[in-house]
Amino acid sequence: MTDFTPFPQLEIPETIAAGPGPGNTDARVLARYAGAGLADHMHADVLRGMVECKQMLRAVMGTQNTYTFGVAGTGWSGLDMMFSAVQPGDKVVMFVNGTFSGIDGLTVRMKAATAEELAANPLDPQAASVVIVDVPHGQSVTGELVEAALAEHTPKWAAMAHWETGSGRVNDIEGFSAACEKHGALGLVDAVSSLGVGDFRIDDYPGVHGWASCPQKGICCLPLTYAPVSFTDTYIDALKATGTRTFCHHPILEARHWGVIDGQDVEKGTYHRTHSAYAVSAFHEALRICLQQTIAQRASDYSFHEAALREAVQAMGCEVTSNMPSLVVLNLPDALAGREMELVQHCRAQNFGIWPTLSEPVQVRIGILNLLSEAAIADIVRRFAAALCELGGEVDQAQVDAVLQRHYGRAMAAE
Ligand SMILES: *Cc1c(COP(=O)(O)O)cnc(C)c1O
């Protein structure tokens, strides 16, 4: 096979990423990615960049946890590291209300399964020590539900998604944290879709000891970079007591390269695995953007623009069932019910990247990650209305226009 002719250069068109994620990467981030001058992961400026990222990340996450850094890869990489402390036979209560917390539940069952349980069903183990509490699609995990389940089972670990992106639901993090504290459970939270979008400080939730997020959503740093994670000393002590069977996703070992050794910040990191100077530069810039804009301002911008998009699709006859500020999850008007996949494919064929739900029931998801302007929202609204019409639906354009006018007119008047 020495004469294999290479394919033509890969061309990927411009699209609007108007889904639940990935978000649209900022041009400043891409420029830093392409602008990094060398590839050596032990160069002094790369190590300095990693230490600066670690410090900026603490500010973005609102934490003093020393063990706060990035895991190379995607959201699941960070989650895999966070769940690495869960050992076979550990008692875990996991709250599931959509696709992503469902996969978190699978991860937990894989980690908590005994060798026999894993061998019996390697891809979907039924671990006797794990309780999965299912919450119907479209509903949030409430503090009362967490309280009742933890009171009944008193597990070592409790886990849920902060914001469940599959159904577009915000879960009760305050109630979750309080119940974990009360019942002595160590809380683990999938914050993949909330970090960089919502205004929260993880140190305000003392029942939660492990947090994992992703590069591609609220941090707007897809060019495969780092999944933010943060662990309390209590989590690290629990991990020290049991150990974990991973080198690469070992929280204590990975932290070394970010300049955290034996629980202390040190001036520069030591080798754990090869890091990309390009990824470090991009991540560094993304964190700078978050802090320059401020988490509070971003959160208020997301809520403001989500409200405009929500009202506009409601004016088209859609029913919105989500309550997440970066995402609208909706049912189509009755006349188009059942044609959700067709509509999504129709939009995607025009490089308008909206998404269906990935688990039942089939709904449409439209996201606004890094699309925080009147022009971007108006463009999404126009494209979505056109797609509904192209499928034979009817849109009262005057009413939709009135929503945007009222929303943005009022904003402009207020400025
Ligand atoms: C997107 C998402 C994930 C997965 O993140 P990847 O970057 O695709 O690995 C996990 N959990 C939640 C809540 C998500 O929204």
The ligand as an SDF file (V2000), in Angstrom:
LIG
                    3D

 15 15  0  0  0  0  0  0  0  0999 V2000
  -22.0340   18.0060   25.9700 C   0  0  0  0  0  0  0  0  0  0  0  0
  -22.2020   17.3350   27.2600 C   0  0  0  0  0  0  0  0  0  0  0  0
  -21.3810   16.2460   27.6360 C   0  0  0  0  0  0  0  0  0  0  0  0
  -20.3460   15.6550   26.7060 C   0  0  0  0  0  0  0  0  0  0  0  0
  -19.3200   16.5530   26.3750 O   0  0  0  0  0  0  0  0  0  0  0  0
  -18.2930   16.2170   25.1680 P   0  0  0  0  0  0  0  0  0  0  0  0
  -17.5190   17.4770   25.0160 O   0  0  0  0  0  0  0  0  0  0  0  0
  -19.1320   15.8480   23.9740 O   0  0  0  0  0  0  0  0  0  0  0  0
  -17.4330   15.0770   25.5800 O   0  0  0  0  0  0  0  0  0  0  0  0
  -21.5710   15.7130   28.8890 C   0  0  0  0  0  0  0  0  0  0  0  0
  -22.4880   16.2130   29.7490 N   0  0  0  0  0  0  0  0  0  0  0  0
  -23.2780   17.2520   29.4380 C   0  0  0  0  0  0  0  0  0  0  0  0
  -24.2620   17.7740   30.4350 C   0  0  0  0  0  0  0  0  0  0  0  0
  -23.1590   17.8450   28.1800 C   0  0  0  0  0  0  0  0  0  0  0  0
  -23.9370   18.8880   27.8590 O   0  0  0  0  0  0  0  0  0  0  0  0
  1  2  1  0
  2  3  1  0
  2 14  2  0
  3  4  1  0
  3 10  2  0
  4  5  1  0
  5  6  1  0
  6  7  2  0
  6  8  1  0
  6  9  1  0
 10 11  1  0
 11 12  2  0
 12 13  1  0
 12 14  1  0
 14 15  1  0
M  END
$$$$
